Amino acid sequence: MAALSLNAANTMPEGGLTGCFVGRVWLPGDGGGPTPVLVTDDGVFDLSSVAPTLAGLLAKDDPAAAARSMPETGGARLGDTAAILANSAHQSRNSDEPYFLAPSDLQALKACGVTFVRSMLERVIEEQAKGDPEQAAEIRAAIGAEIGRSLADVIPGSDDAARIKGVLTERGLWSQYLEVGIGPDAEVFTKAQPMSAVGAGAEIGIHPKSIWSNPEPEVVLAIAPSGRIVGACLGNDVNLRDFEGRSALLLGKAKDNRASCAVGPFIRLFDGGFNLDHVRAMEISLSVNGTDGFELQGRSSIAEISRDLADLAAYACGDHNQYPDGLLLFTGTMFAPTKDRDAPGQGFTHHLGDIVSITNPLLGGLINQVNHTDKIPPWSFGLGALMANLAARGLL
């Protein structure tokens, strides 16, 4: 595989780490383990004296203020940010030195689906094609333009949406994806288990039986147990389009596999200089670079989302459902790649070794490399291991 590398140029936000950025680092050696950190241009600082877990930090009344109180609590400088970044690339990692983990631990990992018209149409196409990429181009041409014109400006759950549902049902074009895309209820599903997400520099997993897979570049909201949105990061909701296209009941198989959930590189906490309106205005860029010379570029504009970010958060976490350790919520993508890779009309699918870069000037870059799920080291450090580790370090 081609070498993946992390550095300030491809991972740091434009303008440096001038906001409040937090994450997690693995500290090696006796007494080491996963540690919440404050990430700055001056280095990476231990936050375990403020909160032993990142979920605990985000649950505080003012997480950014709590993180910035680190000098008063005696948090140690763990190293240079660029050096720890460089050691986070999976191929060149030195396990005897600190490296970054995904910025999540106890939080639930949830995701919203079909929140953009463009990706909604692709889900309808997957469904009509029964997971067969060879059928997708013909179906896209047959129904994409007609449905797209109808849905571009529809407010989900509105009277207009109900009217369109009636029209499309009469034509035999209604779909379960249209139901959650413009109907009254948003789709929120479990993306992965707590502690299973991978961070910047790690491999991301594609099931070896899948022949039609793609990345899904998204903004991920960091939500406190109260339901309050306290920050944001980038995410890759890796998806197996053939599995989901065969049956929506295979969503768990399409979405939740080893290393199929990537978040990072850090969570940017809300403070006086960064808030939800900045996130609403974001454009997320994606590039895929293959070992075969294939290149793919795409973008996802949050301004084009069908449901507001605050509404998605309230739908996921409110009176009807609680998350005592908070959650990270993927908010969906408008990007569904259709550029042909292997043969005309078959569209895009991942190859082993693809380097996937998801970037935004305010959040930085989340960079990962594709491998088969059964070739990536198994996930073995779960909640039980975390509790045992924190207890042994005297942090509980």
Sequence and secondary structure as in RCSB ss.txt:
>XXXX:A:sequence
MAALSLNAANTMPEGGLTGCFVGRVWLPGDGGGPTPVLVTDDGVFDLSSVAPTLAGLLAKDDPAAAARSMPETGG
ARLGDTAAILANSAHQSRNSDEPYFLAPSDLQALKACGVTFVRSMLERVIEEQAKGDPEQAAEIRAAIGAEIGRS
LADVIPGSDDAARIKGVLTERGLWSQYLEVGIGPDAEVFTKAQPMSAVGAGAEIGIHPKSIWSNPEPEVVLAIAP
SGRIVGACLGNDVNLRDFEGRSALLLGKAKDNRASCAVGPFIRLFDGGFNLDHVRAMEISLSVNGTDGFELQGRS
SIAEISRDLADLAAYACGDHNQYPDGLLLFTGTMFAPTKDRDAPGQGFTHHLGDIVSITNPLLGGLINQVNHTDK
IPPWSFGLGALMANLAARGLL
>XXXX:A:secstr
       HHHHS TT S SEEEEEEEE STT EEEEEEEETTEEEE TTT SSHHHHHTSSSHHHHHHTHHHHT 
 EEE HHHHHHTTSGGG  TTS EEE S SSSEEEEEE  SHHHHHHHHHHHHHTT HHHHHHHHHHHHHHHHHH
HTT  TTSHHHHHHHHHHHHTT   HHHHHHHSSS EEEEEE TT  B TTSEEEE TT SSEE  EEEEEEE T
TS EEEEEEEEE EEHHHHHH GGGHHHHH STT EEEEEEEEE BTTB HHHHHT EEEEEEE TTS EEEEEE
EGGG SS HHHHHHHHSBTTB  TT EEEE   S      SSSTTS     TT EEEEEETTTEEEEEEEEEGGG
S      HHHHHHHHHHTT  
